[in-house]
Amino acid sequence: MSQSPKKKIFDVSLLGRVFRFVRPYRSFFYISLVLAIVMAVFAPIRPYLIQLTVDKATGKPIAVPHWLELFLFKSDLSDATQFIIAVSIFQVIFLFVETAIRFFFTFITAWMGQSVVKDMRNAVYQKILSLNLRQFDKTPIGTLTTRTINDIESINDIFSDGLIPIIADLLTIVITLGWMFWMDWRVTLISLIPFPVMIIATYYFKESVNKSFIRVRNAVTALNAFVQEHITGMQVVQAFAAEEREMAKFKKINTEHRNANIKAIFAYSVFFPVVEVVLAISMGLLVWWIAGHPTKDSAGLLVAFILYLNQIFRPLRVIADKFNVFQMGMVAAERVLKVLDNDDVTPPAPAKTYDPVLVEGKIEFKNVSFAYVDENYVLKNINFQVKAGETVALVGHTGSGKTSIISLLNRLYHIQQGEILVDGVNINDYKLDTLRKSIGVVLQDVFLFSGSVMDNITLRNPAITREQVIAAAKMIGVDEFITQLPSGYDYNVMERGSTLSLGQRQLLSFIRALLYNPSILILDEATSSIDTESEMLIEKATDALISGRTSIVIAHRLSTIRKADKIIVLDKGEVKEMGNHEELLALGGFYAKLHEMQFEMKKTALV
């Protein structure tokens, strides 16, 4: 992190932004603060009652406070036995009350923390859904997973184990110290002589553990990103026999995670014995002083001050730890808020969005230039028109900009220069879901989610019925292959569709596009991963689907685009040629060379 953790703790603006999520639960926040104060006020009462009991038992005359007389009004306070019994009963009742208050305090702070976590996680995921694809191109999936799950869970600790519990502990220490000074300031000062050592030890413990926690959080992020990426790409790892190399990388990251945790454990192992030693010294000084200055109330005072010291040192044992938990919650909050502050999102719709009943499908690119990163333009001054119902093919070498064009049409990315029109209206003026529902896309790399075949086709859209899915499958000719699966349309395809072949996944993606009955159809290498029989099925269905729709077809194989009304030839992000198949062959230019090259490759393959 660029900033030191210490600065982050006192970043009032950061804490204020976190507490904006507390506003719906502010009544519970105020209740928790009140309970913290009540617990702090209650803290010295039981030791004081024990002192009165010991003093009464040893025959020392005592003055019973008025507030205690109210609870013991039926007892004969002059009789030692009745007094001890009455005070003991009162202590048991008081203990139950104090326990109940502590229970509600713990429950309310934890409930509030979990409620804030729920709201923040919803907000973060909503933001992730709205991010431009360029953010996913440059951000590891594991990092976003860590922000959405681990980091937000750490924010819960700000409430359940951080800020409010720290306030409660500090109030308990302050009130107990005040009570001790009121009881006997000399005994208090003597017993607190080792206290500065405790403060110094707490400070160094906090700093040591904090550095370890930061290392742990960074290691967790690295582990999540590495595991997510390599499980997704396991086929590549195994295909190239890279298991040992990748395992070595994982061991290195995992070792860093272990070392960070061990350093934190070492700090705990040193700090807690130091606390016990300091407490023992304090008690030893207390006994030494009282033994050297005996009075009638020495026994009760000794017992009470031992309990007071425990009440001070008990929260000090954990307050440094809570302080670090709070600090790491703030570090996590900063990371999460950076996601929420990311402004590389789909621009908000204009005040009056264009939401037509039907999109005809006329497309026009006007002087469009686009770069994924900075000024490295992958599309340069692109100009072309597609009439409604026309079929256009995009041709060019890999990296020429074909897929970038269809991504821009779908508003998955945003152009730096020029404009894109659909039916004469700038796509930025469309209601986004209207635009995207009007465009059916079959991508080269088909992604299927874990779930049934039916869920992957409909994307859990309740408006699409099972009958419609079956009808679309029959139209494309794949109903037979689906019904042959173990559970038919309810067959679980597992994550990324790993239980289906590439061709089968492609066919399901095609049905998905068919069901939405789009005005514009985009086929991005739609038949690249399919065997000859499946390709024939799709080409037959494509002919029927393209009829009456604006279609953009991307393919390396020129045989699939001969029938296109217009062919746009791209090279290095620029339009080189435009026309139909015969016109471009007659030109003898770029397209003709591509055609000749593929023809020769096909001829060689047959030989």
VEXDODREN-806559 format. One line per field, with one value per residue (C-alpha): residue in one letter; chain; z negated, x negated, y negated. Coordinates in steps of 0.2 Angstrom, whole numbers, plus 5000, padded with zeros to 4 digits. Layout:
<atoms>
aa = (A; ...);
ch = (A; ...);
pz = (Z; ...);
px = (X; ...);
py = (Y; ...);
</atoms>
This chain:
<atoms>
aa = (M; S; Q; S; P; K; K; K; I; F; D; V; S; L; L; G; R; V; F; R; F; V; R; P; Y; R; S; F; F; Y; I; S; L; V; L; A; I; V; M; A; V; F; A; P; I; R; P; Y; L; I; Q; L; T; V; D; K; A; T; G; K; P; I; A; V; P; H; W; L; E; L; F; L; F; K; S; D; L; S; D; A; T; Q; F; I; I; A; V; S; I; F; Q; V; I; F; L; F; V; E; T; A; I; R; F; F; F; T; F; I; T; A; W; M; G; Q; S; V; V; K; D; M; R; N; A; V; Y; Q; K; I; L; S; L; N; L; R; Q; F; D; K; T; P; I; G; T; L; T; T; R; T; I; N; D; I; E; S; I; N; D; I; F; S; D; G; L; I; P; I; I; A; D; L; L; T; I; V; I; T; L; G; W; M; F; W; M; D; W; R; V; T; L; I; S; L; I; P; F; P; V; M; I; I; A; T; Y; Y; F; K; E; S; V; N; K; S; F; I; R; V; R; N; A; V; T; A; L; N; A; F; V; Q; E; H; I; T; G; M; Q; V; V; Q; A; F; A; A; E; E; R; E; M; A; K; F; K; K; I; N; T; E; H; R; N; A; N; I; K; A; I; F; A; Y; S; V; F; F; P; V; V; E; V; V; L; A; I; S; M; G; L; L; V; W; W; I; A; G; H; P; T; K; D; S; A; G; L; L; V; A; F; I; L; Y; L; N; Q; I; F; R; P; L; R; V; I; A; D; K; F; N; V; F; Q; M; G; M; V; A; A; E; R; V; L; K; V; L; D; N; D; D; V; T; P; P; A; P; A; K; T; Y; D; P; V; L; V; E; G; K; I; E; F; K; N; V; S; F; A; Y; V; D; E; N; Y; V; L; K; N; I; N; F; Q; V; K; A; G; E; T; V; A; L; V; G; H; T; G; S; G; K; T; S; I; I; S; L; L; N; R; L; Y; H; I; Q; Q; G; E; I; L; V; D; G; V; N; I; N; D; Y; K; L; D; T; L; R; K; S; I; G; V; V; L; Q; D; V; F; L; F; S; G; S; V; M; D; N; I; T; L; R; N; P; A; I; T; R; E; Q; V; I; A; A; A; K; M; I; G; V; D; E; F; I; T; Q; L; P; S; G; Y; D; Y; N; V; M; E; R; G; S; T; L; S; L; G; Q; R; Q; L; L; S; F; I; R; A; L; L; Y; N; P; S; I; L; I; L; D; E; A; T; S; S; I; D; T; E; S; E; M; L; I; E; K; A; T; D; A; L; I; S; G; R; T; S; I; V; I; A; H; R; L; S; T; I; R; K; A; D; K; I; I; V; L; D; K; G; E; V; K; E; M; G; N; H; E; E; L; L; A; L; G; G; F; Y; A; K; L; H; E; M; Q; F; E; M; K; K; T; A; L; V);
ch = (A; A; A; A; A; A; A; A; A; A; A; A; A; A; A; A; A; A; A; A; A; A; A; A; A; A; A; A; A; A; A; A; A; A; A; A; A; A; A; A; A; A; A; A; A; A; A; A; A; A; A; A; A; A; A; A; A; A; A; A; A; A; A; A; A; A; A; A; A; A; A; A; A; A; A; A; A; A; A; A; A; A; A; A; A; A; A; A; A; A; A; A; A; A; A; A; A; A; A; A; A; A; A; A; A; A; A; A; A; A; A; A; A; A; A; A; A; A; A; A; A; A; A; A; A; A; A; A; A; A; A; A; A; A; A; A; A; A; A; A; A; A; A; A; A; A; A; A; A; A; A; A; A; A; A; A; A; A; A; A; A; A; A; A; A; A; A; A; A; A; A; A; A; A; A; A; A; A; A; A; A; A; A; A; A; A; A; A; A; A; A; A; A; A; A; A; A; A; A; A; A; A; A; A; A; A; A; A; A; A; A; A; A; A; A; A; A; A; A; A; A; A; A; A; A; A; A; A; A; A; A; A; A; A; A; A; A; A; A; A; A; A; A; A; A; A; A; A; A; A; A; A; A; A; A; A; A; A; A; A; A; A; A; A; A; A; A; A; A; A; A; A; A; A; A; A; A; A; A; A; A; A; A; A; A; A; A; A; A; A; A; A; A; A; A; A; A; A; A; A; A; A; A; A; A; A; A; A; A; A; A; A; A; A; A; A; A; A; A; A; A; A; A; A; A; A; A; A; A; A; A; A; A; A; A; A; A; A; A; A; A; A; A; A; A; A; A; A; A; A; A; A; A; A; A; A; A; A; A; A; A; A; A; A; A; A; A; A; A; A; A; A; A; A; A; A; A; A; A; A; A; A; A; A; A; A; A; A; A; A; A; A; A; A; A; A; A; A; A; A; A; A; A; A; A; A; A; A; A; A; A; A; A; A; A; A; A; A; A; A; A; A; A; A; A; A; A; A; A; A; A; A; A; A; A; A; A; A; A; A; A; A; A; A; A; A; A; A; A; A; A; A; A; A; A; A; A; A; A; A; A; A; A; A; A; A; A; A; A; A; A; A; A; A; A; A; A; A; A; A; A; A; A; A; A; A; A; A; A; A; A; A; A; A; A; A; A; A; A; A; A; A; A; A; A; A; A; A; A; A; A; A; A; A; A; A; A; A; A; A; A; A; A; A; A; A; A; A; A; A; A; A; A; A; A; A; A; A; A; A; A; A; A; A; A; A; A; A; A; A; A; A; A; A; A; A; A; A; A; A; A; A; A; A; A; A; A; A; A; A; A; A; A; A; A; A; A; A; A; A; A; A; A; A; A; A; A; A; A; A; A; A; A; A; A; A; A; A; A; A; A; A; A; A; A; A; A);
pz = (5000; 5004; 4987; 4970; 4960; 4946; 4957; 4963; 4945; 4943; 4960; 4955; 4972; 4975; 4959; 4963; 4980; 4971; 4959; 4973; 4974; 4956; 4958; 4961; 4944; 4935; 4921; 4917; 4918; 4904; 4894; 4895; 4889; 4874; 4870; 4870; 4858; 4847; 4847; 4843; 4828; 4822; 4822; 4805; 4796; 4792; 4786; 4775; 4768; 4765; 4755; 4744; 4741; 4736; 4725; 4716; 4714; 4705; 4693; 4701; 4700; 4717; 4724; 4736; 4751; 4753; 4770; 4763; 4748; 4761; 4767; 4749; 4740; 4732; 4724; 4708; 4714; 4696; 4696; 4705; 4710; 4717; 4726; 4734; 4740; 4746; 4756; 4763; 4769; 4777; 4785; 4793; 4800; 4805; 4814; 4824; 4829; 4834; 4844; 4853; 4857; 4864; 4874; 4882; 4885; 4894; 4904; 4910; 4915; 4924; 4932; 4938; 4945; 4955; 4961; 4967; 4975; 4985; 4991; 4996; 5005; 5015; 5019; 5025; 5035; 5043; 5047; 5054; 5066; 5072; 5076; 5093; 5100; 5100; 5081; 5082; 5096; 5084; 5067; 5061; 5057; 5040; 5035; 5038; 5029; 5014; 5014; 5015; 5002; 4990; 4989; 4986; 4973; 4964; 4964; 4952; 4940; 4939; 4929; 4921; 4915; 4919; 4916; 4904; 4894; 4893; 4886; 4873; 4868; 4866; 4856; 4845; 4842; 4839; 4827; 4817; 4815; 4810; 4797; 4791; 4788; 4779; 4768; 4764; 4775; 4767; 4769; 4787; 4791; 4783; 4792; 4809; 4808; 4822; 4832; 4844; 4849; 4853; 4865; 4874; 4876; 4883; 4895; 4902; 4903; 4912; 4925; 4927; 4930; 4941; 4953; 4953; 4956; 4971; 4978; 4974; 4984; 4999; 4998; 4998; 5013; 5022; 5018; 5023; 5040; 5043; 5039; 5049; 5064; 5064; 5060; 5075; 5086; 5079; 5097; 5103; 5088; 5090; 5109; 5108; 5093; 5083; 5066; 5058; 5063; 5057; 5041; 5037; 5040; 5029; 5015; 5016; 5013; 5000; 4991; 4990; 4983; 4970; 4965; 4963; 4951; 4941; 4938; 4931; 4921; 4914; 4909; 4899; 4891; 4884; 4880; 4869; 4858; 4856; 4851; 4838; 4831; 4829; 4821; 4809; 4805; 4802; 4790; 4781; 4778; 4772; 4759; 4754; 4751; 4742; 4731; 4726; 4722; 4714; 4709; 4704; 4722; 4730; 4734; 4743; 4752; 4758; 4765; 4774; 4781; 4788; 4797; 4803; 4810; 4819; 4826; 4833; 4840; 4847; 4860; 4863; 4868; 4883; 4886; 4897; 4906; 4909; 4914; 4928; 4933; 4934; 4944; 4956; 4958; 4963; 4976; 4983; 4983; 4993; 5006; 5007; 5009; 5023; 5033; 5029; 5035; 5051; 5064; 5079; 5081; 5093; 5094; 5086; 5098; 5104; 5096; 5110; 5117; 5133; 5131; 5147; 5148; 5163; 5168; 5187; 5188; 5198; 5192; 5196; 5190; 5192; 5190; 5176; 5167; 5152; 5140; 5126; 5118; 5119; 5137; 5144; 5156; 5162; 5173; 5184; 5192; 5196; 5208; 5215; 5216; 5214; 5221; 5211; 5216; 5224; 5221; 5219; 5216; 5207; 5214; 5209; 5200; 5181; 5172; 5187; 5176; 5181; 5163; 5157; 5169; 5163; 5145; 5148; 5156; 5140; 5129; 5120; 5123; 5127; 5141; 5140; 5156; 5168; 5166; 5169; 5175; 5174; 5184; 5185; 5166; 5157; 5147; 5131; 5132; 5131; 5116; 5113; 5110; 5126; 5136; 5130; 5131; 5150; 5153; 5153; 5151; 5154; 5148; 5153; 5134; 5127; 5108; 5099; 5081; 5068; 5069; 5081; 5100; 5098; 5086; 5098; 5113; 5104; 5092; 5079; 5088; 5082; 5098; 5108; 5107; 5108; 5123; 5132; 5128; 5135; 5151; 5154; 5151; 5164; 5176; 5175; 5175; 5159; 5149; 5152; 5144; 5129; 5125; 5126; 5111; 5095; 5089; 5105; 5103; 5084; 5087; 5076; 5087; 5073; 5072; 5089; 5098; 5094; 5097; 5115; 5130; 5139; 5152; 5140; 5131; 5147; 5151; 5135; 5137; 5154; 5146; 5133; 5147; 5156; 5141; 5139; 5157; 5160; 5174; 5176; 5176; 5173; 5177; 5171; 5177; 5173; 5182; 5178; 5164; 5172; 5182; 5200; 5195; 5182; 5194; 5207; 5194; 5189; 5207; 5211; 5196; 5199; 5217; 5209; 5195; 5205; 5216; 5212; 5199; 5200; 5198; 5195; 5198; 5193; 5200; 5205; 5217; 5233; 5238; 5224; 5230; 5249; 5248; 5238; 5246; 5241; 5236; 5226; 5226; 5211; 5208; 5192; 5187; 5204; 5218; 5233; 5245; 5246; 5258; 5262; 5265; 5284; 5283; 5271; 5281; 5296; 5287; 5285; 5268; 5250; 5250; 5266; 5258; 5243; 5254; 5264; 5248; 5240; 5257; 5258; 5240; 5243; 5259; 5249; 5235; 5248; 5255);
px = (5000; 4994; 5000; 4994; 5008; 5006; 5013; 5027; 5034; 5037; 5043; 5060; 5066; 5064; 5072; 5086; 5089; 5090; 5102; 5114; 5118; 5123; 5136; 5150; 5145; 5140; 5153; 5144; 5127; 5133; 5140; 5123; 5114; 5126; 5123; 5104; 5106; 5117; 5105; 5091; 5100; 5105; 5087; 5081; 5097; 5094; 5076; 5083; 5097; 5084; 5074; 5089; 5092; 5074; 5074; 5090; 5085; 5068; 5078; 5074; 5088; 5094; 5105; 5117; 5120; 5138; 5140; 5136; 5148; 5162; 5159; 5156; 5170; 5177; 5161; 5153; 5137; 5130; 5130; 5114; 5122; 5138; 5128; 5116; 5131; 5141; 5126; 5122; 5139; 5138; 5122; 5129; 5144; 5132; 5121; 5136; 5140; 5123; 5122; 5138; 5131; 5115; 5125; 5136; 5120; 5111; 5126; 5131; 5113; 5111; 5129; 5125; 5108; 5116; 5130; 5117; 5107; 5123; 5126; 5108; 5107; 5123; 5116; 5099; 5106; 5118; 5103; 5094; 5109; 5108; 5089; 5083; 5075; 5058; 5058; 5059; 5046; 5033; 5039; 5036; 5053; 5046; 5043; 5061; 5066; 5055; 5063; 5081; 5079; 5063; 5061; 5079; 5080; 5065; 5076; 5088; 5074; 5074; 5091; 5090; 5072; 5066; 5072; 5086; 5078; 5062; 5073; 5081; 5064; 5057; 5072; 5070; 5052; 5055; 5069; 5060; 5045; 5056; 5064; 5047; 5040; 5056; 5054; 5036; 5025; 5008; 5012; 5017; 5001; 4991; 5000; 4998; 4979; 4976; 4991; 4979; 4970; 4987; 4991; 4974; 4977; 4994; 4988; 4974; 4986; 4999; 4986; 4978; 4995; 5002; 4987; 4990; 5009; 5005; 4993; 5007; 5020; 5009; 5004; 5023; 5026; 5011; 5017; 5035; 5029; 5017; 5029; 5043; 5033; 5025; 5040; 5048; 5033; 5030; 5032; 5017; 5007; 5009; 5008; 4990; 4985; 4982; 4989; 4972; 4968; 4985; 4984; 4967; 4975; 4990; 4978; 4969; 4985; 4991; 4975; 4976; 4994; 4987; 4973; 4984; 4995; 4981; 4974; 4991; 4991; 4974; 4979; 4994; 4983; 4972; 4985; 4997; 4983; 4977; 4995; 4995; 4978; 4983; 4999; 4990; 4978; 4993; 5001; 4984; 4982; 5000; 4997; 4981; 4988; 5004; 4993; 4982; 4996; 5009; 5026; 5043; 5049; 5033; 5041; 5056; 5045; 5032; 5046; 5055; 5039; 5033; 5050; 5048; 5031; 5038; 5052; 5039; 5027; 5040; 5045; 5027; 5023; 5035; 5036; 5020; 5027; 5044; 5035; 5026; 5043; 5050; 5035; 5036; 5055; 5050; 5037; 5050; 5063; 5051; 5049; 5067; 5071; 5059; 5070; 5085; 5076; 5071; 5079; 5075; 5093; 5106; 5111; 5128; 5142; 5147; 5162; 5173; 5168; 5172; 5183; 5191; 5204; 5194; 5176; 5176; 5157; 5149; 5131; 5118; 5101; 5095; 5076; 5074; 5058; 5055; 5041; 5041; 5027; 5022; 5018; 5014; 5029; 5035; 5048; 5044; 5057; 5069; 5083; 5097; 5115; 5126; 5144; 5158; 5159; 5142; 5129; 5111; 5095; 5080; 5064; 5046; 5031; 5031; 5030; 5037; 5051; 5066; 5071; 5068; 5081; 5095; 5090; 5092; 5109; 5115; 5108; 5096; 5083; 5084; 5076; 5064; 5069; 5083; 5101; 5111; 5129; 5143; 5158; 5150; 5149; 5133; 5131; 5127; 5145; 5153; 5159; 5145; 5155; 5166; 5150; 5143; 5159; 5160; 5143; 5140; 5122; 5114; 5096; 5081; 5077; 5093; 5095; 5108; 5112; 5114; 5132; 5144; 5144; 5161; 5153; 5139; 5150; 5162; 5150; 5164; 5175; 5193; 5201; 5193; 5204; 5198; 5209; 5200; 5183; 5188; 5195; 5179; 5169; 5179; 5178; 5159; 5159; 5151; 5166; 5160; 5143; 5150; 5163; 5149; 5141; 5143; 5156; 5161; 5164; 5161; 5143; 5130; 5117; 5105; 5094; 5089; 5098; 5084; 5095; 5100; 5089; 5084; 5097; 5111; 5107; 5107; 5124; 5132; 5125; 5133; 5150; 5148; 5146; 5161; 5173; 5171; 5177; 5164; 5166; 5147; 5137; 5118; 5109; 5091; 5082; 5098; 5093; 5075; 5076; 5089; 5087; 5093; 5110; 5114; 5108; 5120; 5134; 5129; 5127; 5144; 5152; 5142; 5149; 5166; 5161; 5152; 5168; 5175; 5162; 5147; 5132; 5114; 5103; 5085; 5075; 5058; 5065; 5071; 5083; 5095; 5097; 5098; 5117; 5114; 5122; 5106; 5089; 5078; 5059; 5050; 5031; 5022; 5038; 5042; 5055; 5045; 5058; 5077; 5089; 5097; 5087; 5086; 5082; 5067; 5060; 5061; 5051; 5037; 5032; 5031; 5047; 5041; 5025; 5034; 5045; 5031; 5021; 5035; 5039; 5021; 5021; 5037; 5029; 5013; 5024; 5033; 5017);
py = (5000; 4983; 4975; 4981; 4990; 4977; 4964; 4974; 4977; 4958; 4956; 4948; 4946; 4965; 4970; 4958; 4966; 4983; 4976; 4971; 4989; 4989; 4975; 4988; 4996; 4980; 4984; 5000; 4991; 4979; 4993; 5002; 4986; 4984; 5002; 4999; 4985; 4995; 5010; 4998; 4990; 5008; 5014; 5008; 5012; 5031; 5029; 5015; 5026; 5040; 5027; 5022; 5041; 5044; 5029; 5034; 5051; 5045; 5034; 5017; 5004; 5000; 4986; 4994; 4982; 4976; 4984; 5001; 4998; 4997; 5015; 5021; 5012; 5027; 5033; 5029; 5021; 5021; 5040; 5047; 5063; 5055; 5042; 5055; 5065; 5050; 5043; 5060; 5062; 5045; 5049; 5064; 5054; 5040; 5053; 5060; 5042; 5038; 5054; 5050; 5033; 5040; 5052; 5039; 5028; 5042; 5048; 5030; 5025; 5042; 5040; 5022; 5028; 5042; 5030; 5017; 5031; 5037; 5020; 5016; 5033; 5029; 5012; 5019; 5033; 5020; 5010; 5025; 5029; 5011; 5010; 5009; 5025; 5016; 5017; 5036; 5037; 5029; 5035; 5053; 5062; 5067; 5049; 5044; 5060; 5055; 5038; 5044; 5058; 5057; 5038; 5035; 5048; 5039; 5023; 5033; 5033; 5014; 5016; 5033; 5033; 5015; 4998; 5000; 5014; 5003; 4989; 5001; 5007; 4989; 4983; 4998; 4994; 4976; 4978; 4992; 4981; 4967; 4978; 4985; 4967; 4963; 4978; 4975; 4965; 4970; 4989; 4985; 4976; 4990; 5004; 4995; 4992; 5006; 4999; 4989; 5005; 5012; 4997; 4998; 5017; 5014; 5002; 5013; 5028; 5017; 5012; 5029; 5038; 5024; 5027; 5045; 5043; 5032; 5046; 5059; 5049; 5046; 5065; 5070; 5059; 5067; 5084; 5081; 5073; 5087; 5102; 5094; 5091; 5108; 5118; 5109; 5113; 5130; 5138; 5127; 5131; 5150; 5150; 5142; 5152; 5137; 5144; 5144; 5126; 5120; 5129; 5121; 5104; 5109; 5115; 5098; 5088; 5100; 5099; 5080; 5083; 5094; 5083; 5068; 5078; 5085; 5068; 5062; 5078; 5074; 5057; 5064; 5077; 5063; 5050; 5061; 5067; 5049; 5044; 5058; 5053; 5035; 5040; 5051; 5036; 5025; 5037; 5040; 5021; 5020; 5034; 5027; 5009; 5015; 5027; 5013; 5002; 5013; 5005; 5012; 5012; 5019; 5036; 5029; 5016; 5030; 5041; 5026; 5019; 5037; 5037; 5020; 5024; 5039; 5028; 5016; 5029; 5040; 5028; 5022; 5040; 5039; 5020; 5020; 5035; 5026; 5011; 5021; 5029; 5012; 5006; 5020; 5017; 4999; 5006; 5018; 5003; 4993; 5007; 5010; 4991; 4990; 5003; 4992; 4977; 4984; 4973; 4984; 4989; 4989; 4970; 4966; 4965; 4948; 4940; 4946; 4963; 4970; 4986; 4991; 5005; 5013; 5010; 5012; 5015; 5002; 4999; 4985; 4982; 4964; 4960; 4973; 4975; 4985; 4991; 5003; 4994; 4976; 4971; 4988; 4988; 5005; 4997; 4981; 4971; 4985; 4980; 4991; 4994; 5009; 5008; 5016; 5035; 5035; 5047; 5041; 5051; 5044; 5052; 5050; 5058; 5061; 5044; 5034; 5027; 5038; 5043; 5025; 5019; 5030; 5027; 5008; 5011; 5020; 5006; 5017; 5004; 4986; 4977; 4963; 4955; 4955; 4962; 4978; 4977; 4990; 4984; 4967; 4965; 4965; 4981; 4970; 4963; 4981; 4989; 5001; 5017; 5012; 5011; 5027; 5037; 5032; 5039; 5058; 5064; 5081; 5079; 5090; 5093; 5100; 5098; 5109; 5107; 5121; 5127; 5136; 5135; 5126; 5112; 5109; 5107; 5095; 5087; 5090; 5078; 5082; 5074; 5089; 5105; 5122; 5125; 5110; 5118; 5134; 5126; 5117; 5132; 5142; 5127; 5128; 5147; 5150; 5156; 5174; 5172; 5163; 5176; 5189; 5182; 5191; 5178; 5170; 5151; 5153; 5160; 5151; 5145; 5140; 5124; 5118; 5132; 5144; 5159; 5155; 5154; 5138; 5141; 5144; 5129; 5119; 5126; 5121; 5104; 5103; 5108; 5094; 5081; 5088; 5087; 5068; 5066; 5051; 5039; 5039; 5055; 5057; 5073; 5072; 5087; 5096; 5112; 5112; 5126; 5137; 5153; 5155; 5162; 5149; 5135; 5141; 5140; 5122; 5116; 5123; 5114; 5098; 5096; 5096; 5085; 5072; 5070; 5053; 5049; 5038; 5049; 5047; 5063; 5065; 5079; 5084; 5097; 5087; 5101; 5096; 5078; 5080; 5076; 5060; 5044; 5034; 5039; 5027; 5032; 5026; 5025; 5017; 5009; 5000; 5004; 5009; 5015; 5016; 5025; 5042; 5058; 5056; 5037; 5040; 5054; 5044; 5030; 5043; 5034; 5039; 5050; 5059; 5063; 5070; 5081; 5087; 5092; 5102; 5110; 5116; 5122; 5132; 5139; 5144; 5152; 5163; 5169);
</atoms>
